[in-house]
Amino acid sequence: MQRWRGLEDIPEDWGRSVVTIGSYDGVHRGHQLIIRHAVERAGELGVPAVVVTFDPHPSEVVRPGSHPPLLSPHHRRAELMAELGVDAVLILPFTTEFSKLSPADFVVKVLVDKLHARAVVEGPNFRFGHKAAGNVEFLAEQGKVYDFEVEVVDLYVSGTAGGGEPFSSTLTRRLVAGGDVEGAAEILGRPHRVEGVVVRGAQRGREMGFPTANVETLPHTAIPADGVYAGWLHVNGEAMPAAISVGTNPQFDGTERTVEAYAIDRVGLDLYGLHVAVDFLAFVRGQAKFDTLDALLEQIARDVKRCRELVGAAEAAE
């Protein structure tokens, strides 16, 4: 799959294509419906499928300081899109100048002049251009002028997780922030993932017999609510069952919020400096402070046992 950053990266001989545009943070099941439709339509027309997305998130430029927590970094989104059959991803740097493009100018500069759109596939609430003035109706009118089709894909409605709300990144962020990682996974179609480099912490876990990977998360990462979770620690392509702690470590009067993962039943791991990923399967308990260190150790042992059971059941169900 080709990856372009900016319009100037698009090959000069690029032909016609089927395009879909959006932030696509999380590449959740609603996004997947749109992207799959774009890929299928591209196959029918015999042209490539292109996803156009933005960096940073448009809200950070339009309303500085309002950058939402991110469900997935751009490289992860590209991986997920490649799995869906996308041929190219275009990341457009979202600047103040770019934000002032009118919907009509956006259509000409991006869809017509550069990507030579044959068809554009979007969800019903798609907005674009200065002050989000463009919508799918306007896009369809432009399609008649510039010879491209516009197809609208209705998003499915989520089940128990969202109480009947359409699939959305906003809903997923809300579930993650509340610790409902199972509800988030229902929308994402997979466990919520946090990534980063393993850095040295206070080493207390190692001293207590439960060495953890202290993950320095990427900027603006959507991190689940404080507590203990079952999940997986991904290292160099290997997924290891893990007990995951999120929080400030109140037992030792900590103030910095961290994500730490203990690879269950693994010894001798040296992960410092490695880029790892942590997948959240299920919430186990909230963050707590115990009366004694022995009480904490007893609870950690119970947590690890519970996490081992939850991950084992999930793997057996696959």
C-alpha positions as CSV (number, residue, x, y, z in Angstrom):
1,M,0.0,0.0,0.0
2,Q,1.3,3.5,-0.9
3,R,1.4,6.2,1.8
4,W,1.6,9.8,0.9
5,R,2.0,12.9,3.1
6,G,0.7,15.9,1.3
7,L,-0.6,16.5,-2.2
8,E,2.9,16.8,-3.5
9,D,3.6,13.1,-2.7
10,I,1.0,11.9,-5.1
11,P,2.6,10.5,-8.3
12,E,2.2,12.8,-11.2
13,D,0.9,10.0,-13.4
14,W,-1.7,8.9,-10.9
15,G,-4.9,7.9,-12.7
16,R,-8.5,7.8,-11.6
17,S,-9.4,6.4,-8.2
18,V,-12.2,5.8,-5.7
19,V,-11.8,8.1,-2.7
20,T,-13.1,8.3,0.8
21,I,-12.2,11.1,3.2
22,G,-12.2,11.4,7.0
23,S,-10.2,11.4,10.2
24,Y,-11.0,7.6,10.5
25,D,-9.6,7.6,14.0
26,G,-9.8,4.0,15.3
27,V,-11.0,2.6,12.0
28,H,-14.0,1.3,13.8
29,R,-16.7,-0.9,12.4
30,G,-18.6,2.1,10.9
31,H,-15.4,3.3,9.2
32,Q,-14.8,-0.3,8.0
33,L,-18.2,-0.3,6.2
34,I,-17.3,2.9,4.3
35,I,-13.8,1.8,3.5
36,R,-14.9,-1.7,2.4
37,H,-17.5,-0.2,0.1
38,A,-14.9,2.1,-1.4
39,V,-12.6,-0.9,-2.0
40,E,-15.4,-2.9,-3.6
41,R,-16.4,0.0,-5.8
42,A,-12.8,0.5,-6.8
43,G,-12.6,-3.2,-7.8
44,E,-15.7,-2.9,-9.9
45,L,-14.3,0.2,-11.7
46,G,-10.8,-1.3,-12.0
47,V,-9.1,1.6,-10.2
48,P,-7.3,2.1,-6.9
49,A,-9.0,2.9,-3.6
50,V,-7.6,5.9,-1.7
51,V,-8.3,7.0,1.8
52,V,-7.7,10.7,2.6
53,T,-7.1,11.6,6.2
54,F,-5.6,14.5,8.2
55,D,-2.8,15.3,10.7
56,P,-3.2,16.9,13.2
57,H,-6.9,16.3,13.9
58,P,-8.8,19.2,12.4
59,S,-10.3,20.3,15.7
60,E,-6.8,21.1,17.0
61,V,-6.3,23.7,14.3
62,V,-9.8,25.1,14.3
63,R,-10.0,25.2,18.1
64,P,-6.4,25.0,19.6
65,G,-6.2,22.9,22.7
66,S,-9.2,20.8,21.8
67,H,-7.3,17.8,20.2
68,P,-9.4,14.7,21.1
69,P,-7.8,11.6,22.6
70,L,-6.7,9.4,19.7
71,L,-7.9,5.8,19.4
72,S,-5.1,5.0,16.9
73,P,-1.9,6.7,15.5
74,H,-1.6,7.2,11.8
75,H,0.7,4.2,11.2
76,R,-1.8,1.9,12.9
77,R,-4.7,3.3,10.9
78,A,-2.7,2.7,7.7
79,E,-2.1,-0.9,8.8
80,L,-5.8,-1.5,9.4
81,M,-6.8,0.2,6.1
82,A,-4.3,-2.0,4.2
83,E,-5.9,-5.1,5.7
84,L,-9.2,-3.8,4.3
85,G,-7.7,-3.6,0.8
86,V,-6.9,0.1,0.5
87,D,-4.3,0.9,-2.2
88,A,-3.1,4.2,-0.9
89,V,-3.5,6.5,2.1
90,L,-3.0,10.3,1.8
91,I,-2.3,12.2,5.0
92,L,-3.0,15.8,4.5
93,P,-1.2,18.2,6.9
94,F,-4.2,20.2,8.4
95,T,-2.9,23.7,8.7
96,T,-4.7,27.0,9.3
97,E,-4.4,27.8,5.6
98,F,-5.8,24.4,4.6
99,S,-8.7,24.9,7.0
100,K,-9.7,28.0,5.0
101,L,-10.2,26.1,1.8
102,S,-13.8,26.4,0.6
103,P,-15.7,23.1,-0.1
104,A,-15.5,23.9,-3.8
105,D,-11.7,24.5,-3.7
106,F,-11.2,21.3,-1.7
107,V,-13.0,19.3,-4.3
108,V,-10.9,20.8,-7.1
109,K,-7.5,20.7,-5.4
110,V,-7.8,17.3,-3.8
111,L,-10.4,15.2,-5.6
112,V,-10.2,16.5,-9.1
113,D,-6.7,17.8,-9.8
114,K,-4.7,15.3,-7.7
115,L,-6.7,12.1,-7.1
116,H,-8.8,12.2,-10.3
117,A,-11.8,10.8,-8.4
118,R,-14.0,8.4,-10.3
119,A,-16.2,7.9,-7.2
120,V,-16.3,9.3,-3.6
121,V,-17.7,7.2,-0.8
122,E,-18.7,8.8,2.5
123,G,-21.0,8.4,5.5
124,P,-24.2,10.5,5.7
125,N,-22.8,13.1,8.2
126,F,-19.6,13.8,6.2
127,R,-18.6,17.5,6.3
128,F,-15.6,19.2,4.7
129,G,-14.2,22.6,3.7
130,H,-14.0,25.9,5.6
131,K,-16.3,25.9,8.6
132,A,-17.4,22.4,7.6
133,A,-19.7,24.0,5.1
134,G,-19.6,21.1,2.6
135,N,-21.8,18.0,2.9
136,V,-22.6,15.0,0.8
137,E,-25.3,16.9,-1.1
138,F,-22.9,19.5,-2.1
139,L,-20.3,16.8,-3.0
140,A,-22.9,15.1,-5.2
141,E,-23.5,18.4,-7.1
142,Q,-19.8,18.8,-7.6
143,G,-19.7,15.3,-8.9
144,K,-22.0,16.1,-11.7
145,V,-19.7,19.0,-12.7
146,Y,-16.4,17.1,-12.5
147,D,-17.6,13.6,-13.5
148,F,-17.4,11.6,-10.3
149,E,-20.1,9.6,-8.5
150,V,-20.9,10.1,-4.8
151,E,-22.1,7.1,-2.8
152,V,-23.3,7.4,0.8
153,V,-23.0,4.5,3.2
154,D,-25.3,4.4,6.2
155,L,-23.5,3.5,9.5
156,Y,-24.8,0.6,11.5
157,V,-26.2,1.3,14.9
158,S,-24.2,-0.1,17.8
159,G,-25.7,-2.6,20.2
160,T,-25.4,-2.7,24.0
161,A,-22.2,-0.6,24.2
162,G,-23.7,2.6,22.8
163,G,-27.3,2.3,23.7
164,G,-28.4,2.5,20.1
165,E,-26.0,5.2,18.9
166,P,-24.4,5.0,15.5
167,F,-20.8,3.8,15.5
168,S,-18.5,6.7,16.1
169,S,-15.0,7.6,17.3
170,T,-16.6,10.0,19.9
171,L,-18.6,7.2,21.4
172,T,-15.6,4.9,21.4
173,R,-13.5,7.5,23.2
174,R,-16.2,8.0,25.8
175,L,-16.3,4.2,26.5
176,V,-12.5,4.0,26.7
177,A,-12.4,7.0,29.1
178,G,-15.0,5.2,31.3
179,G,-13.0,2.0,31.4
180,D,-15.6,0.1,29.3
181,V,-13.0,-1.5,27.0
182,E,-15.4,-4.3,26.1
183,G,-17.9,-1.8,24.8
184,A,-15.2,0.0,22.9
185,A,-14.1,-3.3,21.4
186,E,-17.7,-3.9,20.2
187,I,-17.5,-0.8,18.2
188,L,-13.9,-1.1,17.0
189,G,-14.2,-4.8,16.1
190,R,-11.1,-5.5,18.1
191,P,-9.6,-4.6,21.5
192,H,-8.6,-1.0,22.1
193,R,-4.8,-0.6,21.7
194,V,-2.3,1.8,23.3
195,E,1.3,2.0,21.9
196,G,4.6,3.5,23.0
197,V,8.2,2.8,24.0
198,V,9.0,0.9,27.2
199,V,10.9,3.2,29.6
200,R,12.4,2.7,33.1
201,G,10.0,3.3,36.0
202,A,10.4,3.0,39.7
203,Q,11.2,-0.8,39.4
204,R,8.7,-1.6,42.2
205,G,7.0,-4.2,40.1
206,R,10.2,-6.0,39.6
207,E,11.0,-5.9,43.3
208,M,7.6,-7.4,44.1
209,G,8.0,-10.2,41.6
210,F,5.7,-8.8,38.9
211,P,8.0,-6.8,36.5
212,T,6.0,-4.5,34.3
213,A,6.6,-2.8,31.0
214,N,6.2,0.9,31.7
215,V,4.8,2.2,28.4
216,E,5.5,5.8,27.5
217,T,2.3,6.4,25.4
218,L,2.2,8.5,22.2
219,P,0.8,12.1,22.5
220,H,-3.0,12.4,22.7
221,T,-3.5,8.7,23.3
222,A,-6.9,7.6,24.5
223,I,-6.1,5.8,27.7
224,P,-8.7,3.8,29.6
225,A,-9.8,4.8,33.1
226,D,-7.6,4.1,36.0
227,G,-7.7,0.4,37.1
228,V,-6.5,-3.1,36.3
229,Y,-7.3,-4.8,33.0
230,A,-6.7,-8.1,31.3
231,G,-5.2,-8.0,27.8
232,W,-2.2,-8.6,25.7
233,L,1.3,-7.1,25.5
234,H,2.5,-7.1,21.9
235,V,6.3,-7.3,21.4
236,N,8.0,-7.9,18.1
237,G,4.9,-9.6,16.6
238,E,4.3,-11.8,19.7
239,A,1.1,-11.3,21.7
240,M,1.6,-12.2,25.4
241,P,-1.2,-12.5,27.9
242,A,-0.9,-9.5,30.3
243,A,-2.2,-7.9,33.5
244,I,-2.4,-4.2,32.8
245,S,-2.4,-1.4,35.4
246,V,-3.5,2.2,34.5
247,G,-3.2,5.0,37.0
248,T,-1.0,7.0,39.4
249,N,0.1,4.1,41.7
250,P,-1.6,5.5,44.9
251,Q,0.0,2.8,47.0
252,F,3.3,4.7,46.7
253,D,1.7,8.2,46.5
254,G,2.4,8.5,42.8
255,T,1.2,11.5,40.8
256,E,2.1,10.6,37.2
257,R,-0.4,8.6,35.3
258,T,1.2,5.5,33.7
259,V,0.3,2.4,31.7
260,E,2.1,-0.7,32.9
261,A,1.8,-4.2,31.5
262,Y,2.9,-7.4,33.3
263,A,3.5,-10.3,30.8
264,I,1.9,-13.2,32.6
265,D,4.2,-16.2,33.3
266,R,7.1,-14.7,31.3
267,V,10.5,-14.3,32.9
268,G,13.7,-12.6,31.9
269,L,12.1,-10.2,29.4
270,D,14.2,-7.1,28.6
271,L,11.9,-4.7,26.9
272,Y,13.5,-1.3,27.6
273,G,13.6,0.9,24.5
274,L,11.3,-1.3,22.5
275,H,8.1,0.0,20.9
276,V,5.3,-2.2,22.2
277,A,1.5,-2.3,22.0
278,V,-1.0,-3.0,24.8
279,D,-4.5,-4.4,23.9
280,F,-7.2,-4.0,26.5
281,L,-9.6,-7.0,26.8
282,A,-11.6,-6.5,30.0
283,F,-11.8,-4.3,33.1
284,V,-10.9,-6.3,36.3
285,R,-11.0,-3.7,39.1
286,G,-10.6,-0.1,40.0
287,Q,-7.4,1.6,41.3
288,A,-7.0,1.2,45.1
289,K,-4.7,1.8,47.9
290,F,-4.1,-1.1,50.4
291,D,-3.3,-1.0,54.1
292,T,-0.2,-3.1,53.8
293,L,2.3,-4.2,51.1
294,D,1.3,-7.8,51.8
295,A,-2.3,-7.0,51.1
296,L,-1.3,-5.3,47.8
297,L,0.8,-8.4,46.8
298,E,-2.1,-10.7,47.6
299,Q,-4.4,-8.6,45.4
300,I,-1.9,-8.5,42.5
301,A,-1.7,-12.3,42.6
302,R,-5.5,-12.5,42.4
303,D,-5.5,-9.9,39.6
304,V,-3.0,-11.9,37.6
305,K,-5.0,-15.1,38.1
306,R,-8.1,-13.4,36.9
307,C,-6.4,-11.9,33.9
308,R,-4.9,-15.2,33.0
309,E,-8.5,-16.7,33.0
310,L,-10.0,-13.9,31.0
311,V,-7.3,-14.0,28.3
312,G,-7.4,-17.8,28.2
313,A,-11.2,-17.8,27.7
314,A,-10.9,-15.1,25.0
315,E,-8.3,-17.1,23.1
316,A,-10.2,-20.3,23.4
317,A,-13.3,-18.6,22.0
318,E,-11.4,-17.5,18.8
